[in-house]
């Protein structure tokens, strides 16, 4: 019995649209460059801080989370690895790398959904967690990390605010340098970025 011949596919045949393939490749290539740049900047900032301060405190999760240079390195490494798998997977049509890339995207999507749902269902608990944990830790670490200090000063000047919670300028009483019981010259004061006049970098004092 005569069997039909199988049609031979061209050597460069692909089931994936060339337009979609190179669009995914180009997009992930740009993110790959961005991830590498973030890692390089983060490492440079971390080494520079280590040389200037002499040591970097990393004893808890909050120390790592509030260390901007380390956050840049970690985020950059994740973006670098994720975009690399998408870039090479799309270019070579490698199903293993594309599955790994899809898994990365799924994990990030589920994480974002979890945070969004938690914030919607438990708004007061999430607000309390941010105020009690992160805000207090950021305030108390103001003088310990130059990068964090510059970030807070930038935020307070740009948004014309003082403090990180509903307490306003009273948040700074939690810092050992600005607390009224401190022997520091900044006692009962606030950072210069709280001042309304941007040219006045003197410390404002609370009314007693």
Secondary structure, DSSP 8 states (H G I E B T S, - for coil): ----------TT--SS-HHHHHHHHHHHHHHHHHHHHHHHHHHHHHHHHHHHHS----SSHHHHHT-HHHHHHHHHHHHHHHHHHHHHHHHHT-HHHHHHHHHHHHHHHHHHHHHHHHHHHSHHHHHHHIIIIIIHHHHHTTTT-HHHHHHHHHHHHHTT--SSSTTGGGGGGGSTTTSTT--STTTTB--GGG-SSTT--S--B---
